[in-house]
Amino acid sequence: MSDSKVVQYETVLAAAPELAFDTAVFSSPAHLERYLAGQSAATTVLRPEFTANTGSALFSRPGRPVPQEELAGLWRAGGRVLVHAYVPGTPYFANGVVVDGELRLTDTWRCHSLEEGPRSLLTAVVNALPGSAEVRLLEQALQVLVTGAGVRSGPVCFEAVLSGNGVKVVKYARRIAGEPLPRLCSLLGIDGQSGDAAQEPDGFVADYAFIVRRGGTLTGFSGLDEVRRLTSYSGDLFMPAPGDTVARTVGEGGGAAVLLRHADQAVLLADLEYLQERNRAGVFVVAD
């Protein structure tokens, strides 16, 4: 499967048109800017054709157009830019394997994010239980794509939006999902895409990433002791030390991340919401 989002979009459109966003593809900045000038009353999502797979979408919102320097960044990797109307809903990562043409989701993750200017930055994923309503809906919809695309075997991963009007596919790739999802599967006691789709996870896990709003030399992390005392705290995924240089967050991952794990989903989600509030307030103390 190509890394080109245009090719992925065309594949979804041909195989399962109901799962595709109503997308326009632009090959020049001038044409894109003229289009956006006529879309001021609606929220519009912009994606570069090629990225490092780190959450590259920009949101042009009513009264909050994308700054020119951010628009320019869409073209830096070469290729084209995809644009579609924002569809409200809940984003999911859905990973699985295809066996004799049948899609079997092995691990599915609900995404949590924070709005930061023209971006919606992913801060956490939490596993959805096999057999839950959302997993069944995703599996049913994505099976249509797999069948229409003629996939008979092998690993597949998707990013999709589940809304009241159904499912829309953001990304589609025929490969094993990248980290930290395999590590989170290991914490759940399942093998992910290398194992049996029927495996039951051992509770709930999440990774949580903290946003760096201003790059520089790290001098402190506000509230780290409180974070590590959370009931579901399970360890640091990565954590910079004072004196390290941190860069402003523009994609997935953030400047630091912790792992959460608990048998009770409600406990984990309460801790996650606490972390969202801390993240909104800012946790990195940075010197220029």
N, C-alpha and C positions, 0 to 999 in steps of 0.2 A: 504494500500500500504506500502510495506516495506521501512525502512529508508536506506536499503542497495542500493548503487548505482549499484552494480552488478545485483541485482534483478530488479531494474528499467531498466537498460540497456537490460536485457534479456526479460523483458516485452515489451519494445519498439520493439526490434528485432523480436519477435514473432508476434506482432500485426500489425506492420507497418515497415517492414525492411528498406524501403527507408528513414525513418526518423532517423534511428540509425547510430551513428558513426561506422566506421570500427575499432572496439575496441579489444585490447588484454588485458587479465586479468592475473595478476601475483600474485603468492602466496609467493614469497621469494625475498628478496633484491638482492641476487646474480643473479637470473634469470632476474630481471628487469635491473640491471646494464649491463649485457651482451647484452641485447636487445638495450638499449640506446646507447651503444658503436657503434652499427651498424647503428644508425639513425642520424649521425652528420650533414647530408646535409639537414635535414628537421626540421621544428619546430614541437615539439611533446608536447601534453598536458597530464599531469599526475594528477589523482584524487584518493584520498584515498576512500576506500569503505564506511567508516563511518566518519561523521564530525558533527559539530554543525551547519551546514548549513550557514557557514559564508564565502563563497568564498575561498575554499581550493585548487583550481587548481594551479599547477605549470607548467611553460612553459620552456621546454628545447629547446633553440634556437641555430641555427648554430653559432659556435664560442663562445656560452655562455651556457655551460651545467649547469644543476642545481647543486649548491654546495652540498657536501656530507651531511652537517648537515641538509639541507632542505630535501634531499632525505630520511634521517633517520626519519624525522618528519612524512612522509607519513604512516609509519607503527605504530606510537605510539598508535593509537586508536584501534589497532587490525584489522583483516580483510585483504582484498586484495587491490591491486592497479590497477586501470584501466588506459589504455594508448591508445591514438588515435592521428592521425595526426591532426594538427591544420587546421581548416576550416575557411577561412576568411569570415567575415560577420558581421552583427549587432545583438548583443544579446538583447533578450526581455524577460520580465516576462509576462506571459499571464495567467490570472485567470478567472475562470468562474464556471458555474454550468451545469450539465447534466440533462436534463428533457426528460424522455421517449427516452433515447438514443441520443438526439440531444444536441450537445455542444453549449452553448451560452457564449461567452466571455463577462465578465462584466467589466473588467478593464485590460488594456494592457499597458506595460511600456517599453520604449526604455532605454537601459542601456548605461551609459557613464562611462569610466574608465581611469585610468592612468597606464602606465607600471612602475613597481617598481621591478627591479631585475628580479627574476624568476616568479613574480606574475603580474597579471593584476588586479589592485584593483578597485572595483566598487566605484565610487564617487557620482553618481547621477542616478535617474530614472526620466523620463518625460513621462506623459501620452500621448498615441497615441489615436487619435480620433476614436470613433466607426464608422465603415463604410469606414475608410481609406484603401488604397491599402494594407498596411502591415498587418492591422488587418484582412482583408478578407483572405489574403494568409495564415496567421497563423491559423485562424479558420478553413479554408478548410483542411489544412494539419493535424491539431490536431484532427479534427473530424475522420479522418481515424484511428488514434491511439485509440480514445475512442471507436469506433465501433469494431475494431479488438480486443480490450481488454475486450469487453463485458460489458462495463460500461453503466448502464441504468439510474442512478440518483446520485445526490450528488455533492458536491463541488470538483473541480479539479484545480490544479495549475501546471504550466509548466515553465521551463526555456528553451528557444530555440534560435537557431542562424538562422537568415534569411539571405541567401546569394543569389548570382545570380543563383545558382544551386538548390535552393529550401530551405527546412527547415530541420534542424537537432535538435533533442531533447537532451538537456543536463540533465534535471531533470524532473521527473513526479511524482506527488503525489496526492492522493485523500484526500484533506483536504482544509481548509480555509488558505489562504496565511497569513504569519506573518507580524508583524509590520516592517516598518512604512506604508505598503501599505494600510491597512484599514484606517489609519489616513489620508493619502493623498486622499483616496476616499472621506472621510468626507469633506475635504477642497474643493473638486470639487463639493460637493453637490449631490453625488451619494451614494448608499448603498453598492456598490461593490457586493460581492458574496451573500449577503443576500437580494439583491434587484432584480430589473428588468434589464436585459441586454440591453434594449432599452433606458436606461436613458442617456441623453445628459449631459456631464460635463460642469461645469461653468468655462470655460477658461482652463488654463494650470497650473500644479503645478510640483514641483520637491523637493526632499530632496537633500542636498549637504553635503558630508562628507569630512573632511580635514584629511590628512594623517600625522601621527606622525612617523617621521623617526628615532628618538632617544628617548628612554624612559627616564624618570626622573621627576624632580619637575618642574612644569610649572611656569615660571616667567613672561611670556607675550605672547600675540597673535598679530603678526604683521599684521597691516592693518584691524583690526576688525571694526574700525569706518567706513572705506570705504565699507566694506562688508555690514554693516547695512544701508548704504545710497543707495544701489542699488535699482533701480526702482522696481524690483520684490521681494525684500526682504520682507518676511512675518513673521519673528520671528525665534528665536533659537529653534531647535529641542532638542539639549542638548549642553551645553557649560561649560567646566571646568573653575574654577577660579584659579588665581595665588595662588600657594601653593599646589594645587592638584597634585597628581602623575598621569602621563600619560604613557601609555605603547606603544611600537612600534606597528604600525598597520600591521597586517598580514592577515586580512580578511576584511569583510564588516563592515561598521559603522564608522571607523576612530576614531579620538580623540575628535572631535567636529562636529556638523552638524547644518545647518540652513535650513529653509524652503523658497522656492521661489513660488510666485504665480503671474500670470498676465493674462489678457484677450488676449493679443497679444503674440503668440508663439515666434515670432521673438525677441521680447524684452526679454523674459525669456531665450531664447537660447543664446543671446548675453551676458547676465549676467552670465550664466553658463560657457561660454567660458572664461570670465574674471576670474571667480573663479578657473577654471582649470589652468590658467596661474599662479595665486597666489599660488595655491596648488603645482604646479611644483617647484616654487621658495622656498616654505616652509613658514609656518606661525607660527609654534610653537617655542617659545623661551624656552629652557629647560636647567636646571642646573642638573649636576650629583647628 
